[in-house]
């Protein structure tokens, strides 16, 4: 079946966050929104049909997961990422950011601290801080080609100076730059954290969106040290555009970490998913490969379109090609604008809503994060509006 990703779907009036929060976030509503990390493509029709079929039954009472559920999830992870997991390692969680909050409260004392690596997804900072934990920063190192690497020397110095650092949160693949961390990098990170008794959360929500034939490597798969010091979070929500159907999961190989974490989750009845989540996830993982491949090909075309458009029309703005996901990190420093001027250019002059790079922390100023998970006509419209604003 050939899926149509060029179809423009009006999401207004559906309670969608990317439109509903424009006024609060950007100060105006007349913007083309390419900021929130969900896609404007139709949710795959086989998922929609599976949900419709369930809705034909008129009773929506308490439900339990399908007996196959975790086998289906495990098979998907092994088939796509080569990581052999076990069903008993897994539990449902009601969202990955919520999961971060759970880990903070279960494993950290009030005076213990969290390490993150900016520029990075801002809830990595906001969630621990909101739970009254101090956040420490180990910024990524920008390379000459615009890519990034982890700074291990700096990390070890930070840990030596901060003995209360007990949790590290990593983004794998990295958001916002779309980095697929290589095996050696993850092994070194795992060794540093294991020897310093630091628990690692690996947020792998974008793992199924590796582009151009590249491969995602799960953190816990790179070594026994990594497996024994980590909690992995995943979900089908980004890949299959079902973020509104909360269907996240945690994978914990270590017995002691798992017992402590899962007992807390179960005691608070946070491991109980809805039947929508179960149906959508199983259907996505059983029937979704062809749709996923076509979607990734379309997203690759959108990334290439952005790259070529900028080179031809706005060479002052450079796109860092993501290795995974539909989020493009735009280096706007060549425009020579300060933060307020850059915001004014995009929002008030170009009338587009991208994520302000500064929100991702140190190293993010002068950047914008653009969501290219949309019909190409919408991507072109946004770039045309920026070009017009610059001229």
C-alpha positions in Angstrom: 0.0 0.0 0.0 1.2 3.5 -0.9 0.7 5.9 2.0 0.1 9.6 1.3 2.3 11.9 3.4 1.5 14.9 1.2 -2.0 15.2 2.5 -2.5 18.4 4.5 -4.7 17.7 7.6 -6.3 20.6 9.5 -5.7 19.8 13.2 -7.4 22.9 14.6 -10.4 22.1 16.8 -9.0 18.8 18.0 -7.4 20.1 21.1 -4.0 19.8 19.6 -1.2 21.2 21.7 0.8 22.7 18.8 -2.1 25.1 18.0 -3.7 25.5 21.4 -0.5 26.7 23.1 0.7 29.2 20.4 -0.6 32.2 22.3 0.9 31.2 25.6 4.3 30.2 24.2 4.8 32.6 21.4 2.5 35.4 22.2 0.4 35.1 19.0 -1.8 32.6 17.2 -1.2 33.4 13.6 1.8 31.1 13.2 2.6 28.1 11.2 3.4 25.6 14.0 6.4 23.3 13.4 7.6 23.1 17.0 5.8 20.3 19.1 7.4 16.9 18.4 4.5 15.1 16.9 3.9 14.7 13.2 1.2 16.1 11.0 0.8 12.9 9.1 -2.3 10.8 9.6 -2.0 8.1 12.2 -1.5 4.8 10.2 -4.9 3.5 9.1 -4.4 0.0 10.5 -4.1 1.5 14.0 -7.2 3.6 13.4 -9.1 0.5 12.3 -8.0 -1.6 15.2 -9.2 1.1 17.6 -12.5 1.4 15.7 -13.0 -2.3 16.0 -12.6 -2.2 19.7 -15.0 0.7 20.0 -17.7 -1.4 18.4 -18.0 -3.2 21.8 -20.1 -1.0 24.1 -18.4 -1.7 27.4 -15.2 0.2 28.3 -14.5 -1.3 31.7 -11.3 -2.3 33.5 -9.0 -4.1 31.1 -5.9 -6.1 31.3 -3.1 -6.3 28.7 -3.1 -8.9 26.0 -1.0 -11.9 27.1 1.1 -11.4 24.0 1.8 -7.7 24.7 5.3 -7.8 26.1 6.4 -10.6 23.7 5.3 -8.3 20.8 7.3 -5.4 22.3 10.4 -7.6 23.0 10.3 -9.0 19.4 10.2 -5.5 17.9 13.2 -4.3 20.0 15.2 -7.4 19.1 14.3 -7.4 15.4 15.1 -3.7 15.0 17.9 -3.0 17.5 19.4 -6.4 18.3 18.7 -6.1 22.0 17.3 -9.3 23.5 15.0 -8.3 26.4 12.7 -10.3 28.6 9.1 -9.6 29.4 9.7 -9.5 33.1 12.1 -6.5 32.5 9.2 -4.4 31.3 6.4 -2.3 32.6 4.0 0.3 31.2 4.6 3.9 32.3 2.2 6.8 31.6 4.7 8.8 29.6 8.5 9.2 29.5 8.7 12.6 31.2 6.5 11.2 34.0 8.8 8.2 34.1 11.7 10.6 34.8 9.8 12.1 37.6 9.1 8.6 39.0 12.8 7.7 39.0 13.8 11.0 40.6 11.4 10.4 43.5 12.1 6.7 43.9 15.8 6.7 43.7 17.1 10.1 44.8 17.3 11.6 48.2 16.4 15.3 48.4 20.0 16.4 48.4 21.1 14.2 45.5 21.6 15.5 42.0 21.0 14.8 38.4 23.4 15.2 35.4 22.3 16.1 31.9 24.1 17.0 28.7 22.8 20.2 27.0 21.7 21.2 24.5 19.1 18.6 25.3 15.3 18.1 25.7 14.3 20.6 28.3 12.2 18.3 30.6 15.5 16.6 31.5 16.2 19.8 33.4 12.7 21.0 34.3 11.4 17.6 35.8 14.2 17.1 38.3 14.1 20.8 39.3 10.3 20.7 39.7 10.9 17.8 42.1 13.4 19.9 44.0 16.6 18.2 42.8 19.6 20.1 41.7 20.6 19.6 38.0 24.2 19.5 37.0 25.4 20.2 33.4 27.9 18.3 31.3 27.5 20.2 27.9 28.1 18.4 24.7 31.2 19.5 22.7 30.3 21.0 19.3 32.6 19.8 16.5 33.9 21.7 13.5 31.2 20.1 11.3 28.4 21.2 13.6 28.0 17.7 15.1 28.4 16.9 18.8 30.3 14.5 21.1 30.2 13.7 24.8 32.8 15.3 27.0 34.0 12.5 29.2 36.9 14.3 30.8 34.6 17.1 31.9 32.1 14.5 33.1 34.6 12.8 35.3 35.7 16.1 36.8 32.1 17.0 37.5 31.4 13.7 39.2 34.6 14.0 41.3 33.5 17.5 42.4 29.8 16.5 43.0 29.7 13.2 45.1 25.9 13.7 45.4 25.4 13.2 41.7 23.4 9.9 41.6 21.4 10.0 38.3 22.3 10.8 34.7 19.6 11.3 32.0 20.7 10.7 28.4 18.8 11.2 25.1 19.5 8.3 22.8 19.0 9.2 19.9 19.8 12.7 21.1 17.2 15.4 21.0 17.6 18.1 19.6 20.5 17.2 17.3 19.3 13.8 16.2 22.5 12.0 17.2 22.7 8.2 17.1 25.3 7.6 19.8 27.9 5.0 18.8 28.6 1.8 20.8 32.0 3.0 22.1 30.6 6.3 23.4 27.8 4.4 25.3 30.3 1.9 26.7 32.6 4.6 28.0 29.6 6.5 29.5 28.3 3.2 31.1 31.7 2.5 32.7 32.0 6.0 34.2 28.5 5.8 35.6 28.8 2.2 36.9 32.1 2.8 38.7 30.6 6.0 40.4 27.3 4.3 41.3 25.3 6.6 39.1 21.9 5.3 37.7 21.3 6.1 34.0 18.0 6.9 32.4 18.2 6.4 28.6 15.3 8.1 26.8 15.0 6.1 23.6 11.7 7.4 22.3 13.1 8.3 18.9 14.9 4.9 18.5 12.7 3.6 15.7 13.3 6.7 13.5 16.9 6.2 12.5 17.4 7.7 9.0 19.3 6.7 5.8 19.8 3.1 6.9 21.6 4.0 10.1 21.2 1.9 13.3 20.1 2.9 16.8 22.1 1.2 19.6 20.2 0.7 22.9 22.3 1.9 25.8 21.6 -1.2 27.9 22.8 -3.5 25.1 26.4 -2.2 24.8 27.8 -3.9 27.9 26.9 -5.7 31.1 27.8 -2.5 33.0 25.3 -0.6 31.0 22.6 -3.2 31.5 23.1 -3.2 35.2 23.1 0.5 35.9 20.2 1.7 33.6 16.6 2.2 33.0 15.5 2.5 29.4 12.4 4.3 28.3 10.7 3.8 25.0 7.4 4.2 23.1 5.9 3.8 19.7 4.4 7.3 20.0 6.9 9.3 17.9 7.3 6.7 15.2 3.6 6.0 14.6 2.2 9.4 15.6 0.2 8.3 18.5 1.5 10.5 21.3 -2.1 11.2 22.4 -2.4 7.5 23.1 0.0 7.2 26.0 1.9 3.9 25.4 5.4 4.3 27.0 7.3 1.5 28.6 10.4 1.0 30.9 13.0 -1.7 30.5 15.1 -2.6 33.5 17.5 -5.6 33.4 18.9 -5.2 36.9 17.0 -7.2 39.5 17.4 -4.7 42.4 16.7 -1.6 40.4 13.7 -3.3 38.8 12.2 -4.5 42.1 12.4 -1.1 43.7 11.1 0.8 40.7 8.4 -1.6 39.7 7.1 -2.1 43.2 6.6 1.7 43.5 4.9 1.9 40.2 2.6 -1.0 40.9 1.8 0.3 44.4 0.6 3.5 42.9 -1.3 1.7 40.0 0.8 3.5 37.4 1.5 0.3 35.5 -2.1 0.0 34.3 -2.4 1.0 30.7 -5.6 1.8 28.8 -6.9 -0.6 26.2 -6.2 2.1 23.6 -2.5 2.0 24.4 -2.3 -1.8 24.3 -4.2 -2.0 21.0 -2.3 0.8 19.3 1.1 -0.5 20.4 0.5 -4.1 19.4 -1.0 -3.1 16.1 1.9 -0.7 15.3 4.5 -3.3 16.1 2.8 -6.2 14.3 1.6 -4.3 11.2 3.6 -1.1 11.0 6.9 -1.8 9.3 5.9 -0.9 5.7 4.2 2.4 6.9 7.4 3.1 9.0 9.7 2.6 6.1 7.6 4.9 3.8 7.3 7.5 6.5 11.1 7.5 7.1 11.8 7.9 3.4 9.4 10.9 3.3 11.1 12.5 6.3 14.5 12.0 4.6 13.1 13.8 1.6 11.9 16.7 3.8 15.4 17.0 5.5 17.1 17.1 2.1 14.5 19.7 1.0 15.4 21.9 4.0 19.1 21.5 3.4 18.9 22.4 -0.3 16.5 25.3 0.3 18.7 26.9 2.9 21.9 26.5 0.7 20.1 28.1 -2.2 18.2 30.8 -0.5 19.4 31.4 3.1 23.0 30.2 3.4 23.4 32.0 6.7 21.2 29.3 8.3 22.7 25.8 8.3 20.8 22.6 9.0 22.5 19.8 11.0 21.4 16.6 9.3 19.7 14.4 11.9 20.7 10.8 12.0 17.3 10.0 13.6 13.9 11.6 14.0 12.0 14.3 12.3 13.6 17.2 14.2 16.2 19.4 12.4 18.6 21.5 14.4 19.0 24.8 12.6 22.2 26.9 13.2 21.1 30.5 12.8 24.2 32.1 14.2 25.2 33.2 10.8 22.4 35.7 10.8 24.3 37.7 13.5 21.2 38.2 15.6 20.9 38.1 19.4 18.3 35.9 21.0 15.5 38.4 21.1 16.1 39.5 17.5 16.1 35.9 16.3 12.8 35.2 18.1 11.3 38.3 16.6 12.5 37.3 13.1 10.9 33.8 13.2 7.8 34.6 15.2 6.8 38.2 14.4 8.2 38.6 10.9 8.2 35.1 9.4 5.2 34.0 11.4 6.5 30.5 12.1 6.7 28.6 15.4 9.9 26.6 15.9 11.4 25.6 19.2 13.8 28.3 20.5 17.2 26.7 20.8 17.9 28.4 24.1 15.3 26.3 25.8 17.6 23.3 25.4 20.2 24.8 27.6 23.9 25.7 27.1 24.9 25.6 23.5 21.4 26.1 22.2 21.4 29.9 21.8 21.4 30.9 18.2 19.6 27.7 17.1 16.1 26.8 16.2 14.6 23.3 16.2 12.3 22.6 13.2 9.8 19.7 13.0 9.8 18.4 9.5 7.3 15.7 10.2 4.7 17.4 7.9 3.7 17.5 4.3 6.4 19.0 2.1 4.1 21.9 1.0 4.0 23.0 4.7 7.8 22.8 5.0 8.1 24.9 1.9 5.6 27.4 3.1 7.5 27.8 6.4 10.8 28.3 4.6 9.3 30.7 2.1 8.0 32.8 5.0 11.4 32.9 6.6 13.0 33.9 3.3 10.5 36.7 2.8 11.1 37.9 6.4 14.9 38.0 5.8 14.5 39.9 2.5 
